[in-house]
Amino acid sequence: MKDTGRTNATSSNIATMTASSALVRLSSVRCDRAAACSTGATDRDVCMNQVGSDLAQLLPEDKCVVVSADALAACAAETSQEACGAAKPLAAFPSCARDRLCPAPVVDSTRPNEAPTTATTTD
């Protein structure tokens, strides 16, 4: 499935995107900040790979299938305002906590015997 990065409205009215799209967006924000502060890897591809690897641990796709677009925007805004110096890990930002970024599983009340699912995207 090709990841287009589009957001989708779910049955619970939460705009979401795939975790892989969220990783790319957050990696870009973190690398932009590192470039502005002249810290970290100087090569954009190296930075994206390093940061993306770190973020994949925060948002593993087996635990976070979709990411809330609103929460992602809040996380990106908070991290882009970080003071230059020693970069904090993403998990240190309250708006970037996994439980804020990854919507809770959606329970379909019309099918109470089925396991909860997460909201799906149509990328």
C-alpha positions in Angstrom: 0.0 0.0 0.0 1.4 3.4 -1.0 1.5 5.9 1.9 0.2 9.2 0.6 0.3 11.0 3.9 -3.3 12.0 3.6 -5.4 12.4 6.7 -8.8 10.6 6.9 -11.8 11.2 9.1 -12.7 8.1 11.0 -16.0 6.9 12.4 -15.2 8.6 15.7 -14.4 11.9 13.9 -10.7 11.8 14.6 -8.6 12.9 11.6 -5.8 10.3 11.3 -2.8 9.4 9.2 -0.6 6.4 8.9 2.2 6.0 11.5 4.8 6.0 8.7 3.5 9.4 7.4 3.7 10.7 10.9 7.3 9.5 11.3 8.3 11.3 8.1 6.6 14.5 9.2 8.1 14.5 12.7 11.5 13.6 11.4 11.4 16.5 9.0 10.4 18.9 11.8 13.2 17.6 14.0 15.8 17.8 11.2 14.6 21.4 10.3 15.2 22.3 13.9 18.6 20.7 14.0 19.6 22.6 10.8 18.3 25.9 12.2 20.4 25.3 15.4 23.4 23.9 13.5 23.3 20.7 15.6 23.1 17.1 14.6 23.8 15.5 11.3 24.6 18.1 8.6 23.3 15.8 5.8 19.5 15.9 5.5 19.3 12.2 4.5 21.5 11.1 7.4 19.4 13.2 9.8 16.1 11.8 8.5 17.4 8.3 8.9 18.7 8.8 12.4 15.6 10.7 13.7 13.3 8.3 11.9 14.9 5.3 13.6 14.5 7.0 17.0 10.8 7.9 16.3 10.0 4.4 15.1 10.7 3.2 18.6 8.3 5.8 20.0 5.6 4.9 17.5 6.0 1.3 16.5 3.5 0.4 13.8 2.3 -2.7 15.7 1.2 -0.5 18.6 0.3 2.6 16.7 -1.4 1.9 13.4 -2.7 5.4 12.9 -1.8 8.8 14.4 -4.1 11.6 15.3 -3.5 14.5 12.8 -4.3 17.1 15.5 -2.0 15.5 18.1 0.8 15.3 15.4 0.4 19.0 14.7 0.6 19.8 18.4 3.7 17.7 18.8 5.4 19.2 15.7 4.6 22.7 16.9 6.0 22.0 20.4 9.2 20.4 19.1 9.8 23.1 16.5 9.9 25.7 19.3 12.5 23.8 21.3 15.5 26.0 22.3 18.7 25.3 20.6 21.1 23.3 22.6 20.9 19.6 23.6 17.9 18.2 21.8 15.4 16.5 24.1 14.1 13.1 23.1 10.6 13.3 21.5 9.1 11.4 24.4 10.1 14.3 26.7 7.5 16.6 25.1 4.0 16.1 26.7 2.3 16.6 23.4 4.3 13.9 21.8 3.4 11.1 24.2 2.4 7.9 22.4 -1.0 7.9 24.1 -1.7 11.3 22.7 -0.5 10.6 19.2 -2.1 7.2 18.8 -5.9 7.2 19.1 -7.4 4.6 21.4 -8.9 1.5 19.7 -12.4 2.1 18.4 -15.1 -0.2 19.8 -18.1 -0.8 17.5 -21.1 -0.9 19.8 -23.1 -2.8 17.1 -20.6 -5.7 17.4 -19.9 -6.0 21.1 -18.3 -9.5 20.8 -15.5 -8.3 18.4 -12.1 -7.1 19.5 -11.6 -3.4 19.5 -9.9 -2.0 16.3 -8.1 1.2 15.6 -9.4 3.7 13.1 -8.4 2.9 9.6 -7.0 5.0 6.8 -7.6 4.6 3.1 -4.1 5.5 1.9 
